[in-house]
């Protein structure tokens, strides 16, 4: 059993992926008995999270090296997509795209285009242009604060997918005004997990949490979800096989002012931190999808998520909704049609 805190601890989300058994060739699946597999666990800090990998494979010497390759891939994604690192390609886009279109490599362009698709499909509940709001509310390199009305109004004028100009022919990114910024923190962690999963497939890792396969001898990975009010308790247990789980919560990064708790998860449409939900757990087909959807559903809440959820395939959502009368919460479980 793996707890939500054991695989990717960070302020915004937890993502875990389990994929099917690796094939040994074009005609048949691997048939390695659990007794012949070796086990390796390791962790590394990257993308402001602690990533941990638990892997099984037939080669005891190669297994640790392959796990390290997985961590190196996460670090590569961080160097590509971090808006905290001034020398990253994304930071260059944020600095220059308002002056001229910025050419980027195909991987970054396609990823940003995919993220913009989630923005459109969620009607703006998920939005990678939320960076100015994160700064106005003090969550960029800070613990949070309530902005003035003028600060908030200025930030809101810079938020929205309409400000981003993508040219798929030249693979360039432009902004229509100065001050627009892209923040991929709400989706890049899930993408990094998916990339590690692909790497493990190619390296014939038999099974791994975050990457490939069920634990040997079991049907899937058991992952426990932390209670959003009391972190010492378990609120939910989910089984993973060929799926990803992603969690967005308000408790990890928030502040209180005037008797109101403000989380780091922004509603881009109002310019204010989302209210009304303690946390959201999403089961989806990939880490990238789950990482985008958990923020979108956190912002939308249970009722307003209904239409969007029903347009998705094979997706489950657990909403942890506060109950004021008891000081606890109830879980609203919904499944796409």
C-alpha positions in Angstrom: 0.0 0.0 0.0 1.3 3.4 -0.9 0.1 6.6 0.7 -0.5 9.8 -1.1 2.5 11.4 0.5 4.9 8.7 -0.7 5.1 9.2 -4.4 5.0 12.9 -5.2 4.8 15.3 -2.4 4.3 18.9 -3.4 2.0 21.8 -2.7 -0.3 21.4 -5.7 -0.9 17.7 -6.6 0.0 14.1 -6.2 0.3 12.0 -9.3 0.8 8.2 -9.6 0.6 6.1 -12.7 0.3 2.3 -13.1 0.6 0.8 -16.6 0.2 -2.7 -17.9 2.9 -5.4 -18.1 5.6 -4.7 -20.6 5.7 -6.9 -23.7 8.8 -8.8 -24.5 8.3 -8.6 -28.3 5.8 -8.0 -31.0 4.0 -11.3 -30.5 3.7 -12.1 -26.8 3.6 -10.6 -23.4 6.3 -10.9 -20.7 5.8 -13.9 -18.4 8.3 -13.2 -15.6 7.3 -14.8 -12.4 7.3 -12.5 -9.3 10.0 -14.7 -7.7 12.4 -13.8 -10.5 12.0 -10.0 -10.1 14.1 -7.6 -8.2 12.8 -4.6 -6.3 14.2 -1.1 -6.0 12.9 2.1 -4.4 14.4 5.6 -4.6 13.4 9.3 -4.4 14.6 12.6 -5.6 13.5 16.2 -5.2 12.5 17.8 -8.6 9.8 20.3 -9.7 9.3 21.4 -6.1 8.1 17.8 -5.3 9.6 14.7 -3.9 9.3 12.1 -6.6 9.6 8.4 -5.6 9.8 5.4 -7.8 9.1 1.8 -6.7 10.1 -0.6 -9.5 10.4 -4.3 -10.3 12.6 -5.8 -13.0 14.5 -8.9 -13.9 18.0 -7.3 -13.8 19.2 -6.4 -10.3 22.2 -4.4 -11.6 20.3 -2.4 -14.3 17.2 -1.6 -12.2 18.8 1.2 -10.1 20.3 2.8 -13.1 17.0 2.8 -15.0 15.2 4.3 -12.0 17.8 7.1 -12.0 17.1 7.6 -15.7 13.5 8.2 -14.7 14.5 10.9 -12.3 16.8 12.4 -14.9 13.8 12.7 -17.2 11.8 14.5 -14.5 14.7 16.9 -14.1 14.8 17.4 -17.9 11.1 18.4 -17.9 11.8 20.8 -15.1 14.6 22.5 -17.0 12.3 22.8 -20.0 9.1 23.9 -18.4 10.0 25.7 -15.1 8.9 29.3 -14.8 11.1 29.6 -11.7 14.3 28.9 -13.6 15.3 32.0 -15.5 17.3 30.0 -18.1 14.4 27.6 -19.0 12.8 27.8 -22.5 9.5 28.6 -20.8 11.0 31.6 -19.0 12.4 32.9 -22.3 8.9 32.7 -23.7 7.5 34.7 -20.7 10.2 37.3 -21.1 10.1 37.8 -24.9 6.8 36.6 -26.3 5.1 40.0 -25.9 7.8 41.7 -28.0 8.1 39.0 -30.8 7.0 35.4 -31.5 9.4 33.0 -29.8 10.3 29.8 -31.5 10.4 26.7 -29.2 11.2 23.1 -29.7 8.3 20.7 -30.8 7.9 19.1 -27.4 7.3 22.4 -25.6 5.1 23.8 -28.3 2.9 20.7 -28.5 2.6 20.5 -24.7 1.5 24.1 -24.4 -1.0 23.6 -27.2 -2.4 20.6 -25.4 -2.6 22.6 -22.1 -4.5 25.3 -24.0 -7.0 22.6 -25.1 -7.8 21.8 -21.5 -8.3 25.6 -21.0 -10.8 25.7 -23.8 -12.6 22.4 -22.8 -13.0 23.5 -19.2 -14.3 26.9 -20.1 -11.3 28.6 -18.4 -11.4 26.7 -15.1 -8.0 25.4 -16.0 -5.7 28.1 -17.4 -1.9 28.2 -17.9 -2.0 32.0 -18.1 -2.8 32.2 -14.4 0.8 33.3 -13.5 -0.1 37.0 -12.9 -2.8 36.0 -10.4 -0.4 33.7 -8.6 1.9 36.7 -8.2 -0.8 39.1 -7.2 -2.0 36.7 -4.4 1.6 36.2 -3.2 1.9 32.5 -4.1 4.9 32.9 -6.5 7.9 32.4 -4.2 5.7 33.4 -1.2 3.1 32.3 1.3 0.2 34.3 0.1 -1.5 37.6 0.7 -4.7 39.4 -0.2 -4.0 41.8 -3.1 -5.4 45.3 -3.4 -8.3 45.8 -5.8 -6.1 47.6 -8.2 -3.5 44.8 -8.2 -6.2 42.2 -8.8 -7.8 44.1 -11.6 -4.4 44.6 -13.3 -3.6 40.8 -13.0 -7.0 39.8 -14.3 -6.4 41.8 -17.5 -3.4 39.6 -18.2 -5.2 36.2 -17.8 -6.9 34.2 -20.5 -6.1 32.0 -23.4 -7.0 34.7 -25.9 -3.7 36.5 -25.0 -1.6 33.5 -26.3 -0.9 33.3 -30.0 0.3 29.8 -31.2 1.6 29.4 -34.7 1.8 25.6 -35.4 3.6 26.1 -38.7 6.6 28.0 -37.3 6.1 26.6 -33.8 6.2 30.0 -32.3 4.4 31.5 -29.2 3.4 35.1 -28.9 1.5 37.2 -26.4 -0.8 40.1 -27.3 0.4 42.3 -24.4 3.2 42.8 -22.0 2.8 41.0 -18.6 1.2 37.8 -19.9 2.9 34.7 -18.5 2.5 31.0 -18.8 2.6 28.8 -15.7 2.7 25.1 -16.4 2.9 24.0 -12.8 -0.7 22.7 -12.9 0.0 20.1 -15.5 3.8 19.6 -16.0 4.2 17.2 -13.1 1.7 14.8 -14.6 3.4 15.0 -17.9 6.7 14.2 -16.3 5.2 11.1 -14.8 3.9 10.0 -18.2 7.4 10.5 -19.7 8.9 8.3 -17.0 6.3 5.7 -17.8 7.3 5.7 -21.4 10.9 5.4 -20.5 10.2 2.4 -18.3 8.4 0.7 -21.1 11.3 1.0 -23.4 13.7 -0.3 -20.6 11.5 -3.3 -20.0 10.8 -2.5 -16.3 8.2 -5.2 -15.4 6.2 -3.1 -12.9 6.5 0.3 -11.2 4.5 2.8 -9.3 4.4 6.1 -11.4 5.3 4.1 -14.4 4.4 0.6 -15.5 2.5 -2.4 -14.3 0.8 -3.8 -11.2 3.0 -5.1 -8.3 3.9 -8.7 -9.0 1.3 -11.1 -7.7 -1.4 -8.4 -7.3 -4.0 -6.9 -9.5 -2.9 -3.2 -9.0 -1.3 -0.6 -6.8 -3.1 0.3 -3.6 -2.8 4.1 -3.0 -4.3 5.8 0.0 -5.5 9.4 -0.1 -4.8 11.7 2.9 -7.6 13.2 4.9 -7.8 16.9 3.8 -8.5 18.0 7.3 -6.5 15.7 9.5 -3.3 14.6 7.6 -2.8 11.7 10.1 -5.9 10.0 8.7 -6.7 8.2 5.5 -9.8 9.4 3.7 -9.9 7.2 0.7 -8.2 4.2 -0.9 -8.0 3.6 -4.7 -6.6 0.8 -6.8 -4.5 1.7 -9.8 -3.8 -0.4 -12.9 -3.4 1.3 -16.3 -4.6 4.6 -14.7 -3.3 7.7 -13.1 -4.5 9.4 -9.8 -4.0 13.1 -9.3 -5.0 15.2 -6.2 -5.5 18.9 -5.9 -6.0 20.2 -2.4 -6.3 23.5 -0.5 -4.5 22.5 2.7 -0.9 22.3 1.5 -0.4 25.9 0.4 -2.9 28.4 1.8 -3.2 31.4 4.1 -5.9 32.9 6.3 -7.0 36.5 6.3 -10.2 38.0 7.8 -11.4 34.6 8.8 -11.2 33.3 5.3 -8.8 30.6 4.1 -7.3 31.2 0.6 -5.7 28.4 -1.3 -3.1 28.5 -4.1 -5.6 27.0 -6.6 -6.9 30.0 -8.6 -10.2 30.4 -10.3 -8.9 32.2 -13.4 -12.4 33.4 -14.3 -12.9 35.4 -11.1 -9.2 36.1 -10.3 -9.6 34.7 -6.8 -8.7 31.4 -5.0 -11.3 28.8 -5.6 -13.7 28.1 -2.7 -16.1 25.4 -1.6 -14.0 22.3 -2.0 -11.3 20.9 0.3 -9.7 18.6 -2.2 -10.3 16.7 -5.5 -9.1 13.3 -6.5 -9.1 12.4 -10.2 -8.6 9.0 -11.7 -7.8 9.4 -15.4 -6.0 7.6 -18.3 -2.7 9.6 -18.0 -0.8 11.7 -15.5 -1.0 14.8 -17.8 -4.8 14.5 -18.0 -5.3 14.0 -14.3 -3.0 16.8 -13.4 -5.0 19.3 -15.6 -8.4 17.9 -14.5 -7.9 18.0 -10.8 -7.4 21.8 -10.9 -10.3 22.3 -13.3 -12.7 20.2 -11.1 -11.5 21.9 -7.9 -12.4 25.2 -9.4 -15.7 24.1 -10.9 -17.0 22.1 -7.9 -19.3 19.1 -8.1 -22.3 20.5 -9.7 -20.6 22.8 -12.3 -18.3 19.9 -13.3 -21.1 17.6 -14.4 -21.2 18.6 -18.1 -17.4 18.7 -18.5 -17.0 15.3 -16.8 -19.6 13.7 -19.0 -17.6 14.8 -22.1 -14.6 12.8 -20.9 -13.9 9.1 -21.2 -13.1 6.7 -18.3 -12.7 9.4 -15.7 -13.6 9.4 -12.0 -13.7 12.3 -9.6 -14.0 12.4 -5.8 -14.9 15.8 -4.4 -14.1 16.4 -0.7 -16.7 18.9 0.3 -16.7 20.7 3.7 -19.7 20.2 6.0 -20.0 23.3 8.1 -22.3 21.8 10.7 -19.8 19.1 11.7 -16.5 20.6 10.7 -15.9 17.5 8.6 -16.4 16.7 5.0 -18.4 14.4 2.7 -17.2 12.7 -0.5 -19.1 13.3 -3.7 -18.1 10.5 -6.2 -18.8 11.1 -9.8 -18.0 9.0 -12.9 -18.0 10.1 -16.6 -20.7 8.5 -18.7 
